[in-house]
Amino acid sequence: MSLRYLIWSGAAPGNLLVLGLAAGLLFLGFGRGRFGRFLIGLSALGFVLFLVLPLGRWAVDPLEDRFPVPKLTQPIDGILLLTGAIDVRETTRRGQPIFSGYAERVTATAALAHRFPGARLLVSGGSFDPTLPSEAAAHRDLLVAMGIDGARILTEEHARNTCESALFSYQQMPAAPSERWVLVTSAFHMPRAIACFRHVGWNIVPFPAGYLDHQSDVFALVGNLHVFDLALHEWVGLVAYRLLGETDAVFPAADANETAAPKSPPVTAMPPGGG
């Protein structure tokens, strides 16, 4: 588990509200009644707002609606799957696929692979634990179990974030940007993914798979908190990637023709042993 993951988990809206309540109770216990009551009241207000307002849907809808599902009436050359659907640790421990919540990424990829039997597949995702298989390897195994010929599937097993997936996949498949490839990931994640791929010069076709807005509604506290947390992570990521120079736009245009012409990707060496 990375330090960044721990920091972000602690800063998640639901966790902050719980921590606010706990801190308020502590301040009350140590005689700081005014500040304690303020923290408790502020946290309670936050919970009420997440309970009665679909804040998650409001935050995630612009992300999920940015790129519609393409009709794909013409043949495609390849399908690129961004991992994140499988919990590799639990899958290894249990001996069967354990999903982490984004199974549609895999099912959509499998459906596309069956629909376009001539298309190659590239699965991108590294590992945060050297004792476990890479995310790409785990997703590849599941696709094979779903009837996809393993000879069609390549893996990129070094990327640890979305922009690294774009860069390392580009370096592994340098001819792909001149072909017609489809990118599969969750709808809420697609804007950040497309921003990364366009930055390296790959105007890949977005194919969003899986939507979260239905989980957020009035009087759906848990769903609102969950969806708002994921949406907030994406909005922060979009801004951070732009500030770091890893993308060219905070919120990429839905039409690739509205963006600047593709350019050569940054000269960054791919980790040794790229598969």
Beta strands, then each sheet from edge to edge (+ up, - down):
strand 1: 78-82
strand 2: 120-124
strand 3: 153-156
strand 4: 181-185
strand 5: 205-208
sheet 1: 3+ 2+ 1+ 4+ 5+
end
